[in-house]
Amino acid sequence: MLLASLDQTIFSTALPTIVGELNGVDHMLWVTTAYILASTIMLPVYGKLGDLIGRKGLFIGAISIFILGSIVGGLAPDMTWLVIGRAVQGLGGGGLMILSQAIIADVVPARDRGKYMGIMGGVFALSSVAGPLLGGWFTEGIGWRWAFWMNIPLGALAIVTAIFFLRLPKVENTRPKLDVAGMGLLAIASTALVLTTTWGGTTYAWDSLLIISLIIATLVAAVAFVMVERRAVEPIMPLHLFKDGNFNLTTIAGLITGIAMFGALAYLPTYLQMVTGANATEAGFLMIPMMAALLISSIGSGWLVSKFGRYKWMPIAGTIIVGFALVLLSTMTPTLAIWVLCSYLAIMGIGLGLSMQILILIVQNSFPNSEVGTATASNNYFRQIGASLGAAVVGSLFAARLTELLTERMPAGASGAGAANSFTPAMVRDLPEAARQVVISGYNDALTPVFLYMVPLIIVAVILLCFVTEKPLATTIERDILPETRETDGATYVRLEASTAADGVEEKPAASARPLAPRT
């Protein structure tokens, strides 16, 4: 989790310098979007395969792919290769995120899982502080490419520890039937959707042939995906998941949270550098209040859930707090005191810490252990789709509005100080005062209204979460229960009995059990 979440945040402070050096400000959003999109596509794949064949081997493979992407990014000579490296990292990073969460469910009952999930959220918060700081330190010191190189020793350490210390249930399913058609259609739909939101209204007009074609491709692939999943033996995203009310409610709320979180946070460090004049390292320090608040509220909420077993109020309160923070962020001005800005960020952190991990816990508590990876991955998929949409839409709106404002306001002759497409924070600080004020006001006026646009979505999420059913949290793991057949939603599931193997816990089908998948 540390590897994957660190990589989502380490480029936030380094990004302005990277795209300036590689002359690619207009492609800035792809450095973030490529990673999120690739990891999103892989989430259901890792989730389903983990349920079918076990998670340990997949976990090690995901780390290896992540390291390969880091090598490609570290050697990137231009923006194209940088984006490719980030995409490869995402192919592995998606596995790190989902498998980390599913592995916790393999070994910890739902009632005790809250405090563990809280710690996972704390790791995310820790990396969110360390990431911007490391990104700033590398940028101003040994070079931004070390944001990639550092993943190699960390990844190697993660592989070694996983090999020797990770003890997980093994599922004896030597010939799993992969839903290849479902995987392909899901990838097409996800990619077409993100490209639509990325290019629409900026690079291409909304009524252009390309954008219309992408919208049609998204709809056709989505419909075809549903049809394939209805007939697949081992569907990558089983449709019976959507018969569970809590799954639907938390999934939609998670998608909205993803839009708000990644849409807001992806560009805040850039804003801090360009508007306040902070260097990359200082911008990282300015994010600490938010992440410290997220760390405290995430671990605290997990502890409360494990102790009292009550959880419904947490995501509701957290989402309300996130909405309030977005309203506050929309009022930012270039002259706003730094401590006030940091307090706004801390409020956002409290809200996110109360809601993120609890939504995952609610989903995991709604399904048997044999499906926990698939259910968790499906929920995370839609949250990541929200993250992709948030980063893409906010990035598109921000970039288009920024270009428009700079073109309108830049004094005559000031463009010689540097093309807008190659602005770096250092270059902005060296501009003549009149031109510098234009850039500062442009960044502020381009970004702050976007925060307010997301508030209606947050209100919808709060209303949906009020309808969540607070089911008692399980105090045992399914494999600890004697074999029996369970029927739910018209499908029959078979519980597994556990036996202890030399290298950990091995799951074996009960004598009367045949399929691990639902049979209708």
C-alpha angles and dihedrals in degrees: 000000000000092000095049098042093043089057091053092057108029093079095051095087095031095049099085091053094043096052091042092054092045092043095238113119089136088059094045095112091058092067087065100030096050092058095045094045094049093046090047093054091050097048097085091041093056092041095053096040090050090056091047104043106011130267108252098079092042090050093055091045092052091052090051092052089048091054091049090054090050090055092050092049093046091055095042112136095188144009094276094060091040090057091045090052091050091050092052089048088053092053088061098032092061088061093049092053100046098036091051090057095042092048090058088054089052094061108023128060117237094251091058094034094083095076092046092049087047089056089049088054088048090054088053090051092048092052090046088060096039094044099062091040093051091043091053093044093050092046094053095037131026095002139275093266088077087072083075100035094055090064092067098068092035091050092047090052090050091051093049094048092046091052096050106029109027110100113184138162113269120222115210100220106129096170108039116181105233120212094228094161091051092049092051095047092047090052092049093048093047094048095046091049094051093044089052093054092041099050101026114107094001117052091016133020116255090243094049119121093245096053092045089050091051091050090050091047090052093051095043093047091047093051092045089049092055091049092050093047091054090062103031118114092217105018115201089222108022112215093220087073087073091059089073111089096207091052092053095045096046092043093056091043090049091051090053091046089052091053092050097042101045094033090056101035101043093072104027094092089050089049091050092052097044100039106032095035092236117153120235095271093047090050088055091052090050089060092057096089091058095047094043089054090047091050094051097043093044096052092038094051091048091052092049092051093050092047102043104018093225118122114145096094094055102070090041092053092041094053092049089052091049090053091050090050091052090054090052092048090053089063095058119129132184089254096051113127113255094232090055091051090049091051090055089053092049090055089053090051093053091053095048093047092054095051115028104070095032091060089056091048091053090054094047091050091056098061139049120263091253088066101034094104094050093046094046091047093049092051091046090047092063091044089053090047085057089049091050092048092044095050092042098044095042090044092050094046092044096048095044094047092044093052090048094049095046091049091050098043107033111112117243112274094014093106089078089074088073138313113271089237091063101042115142125182091251091051092050091052089055096050121109110272095254093051092042092055090050091054093046094049090043093056091046096047093044097053110032098066090056091066091059092050090064097054096085089055090053090052089055090051092052092052092049094049091055087069095055113122111230101225119188112264114247115249095198136049114246095241089059090066123086115263115276139147119251127194120206131163092353093305129107121226128188121215119224128231120223129231127180116245129190093256099040139296116338122200117217128179116254116253092259094041124102117157123044090195124071116271118203 
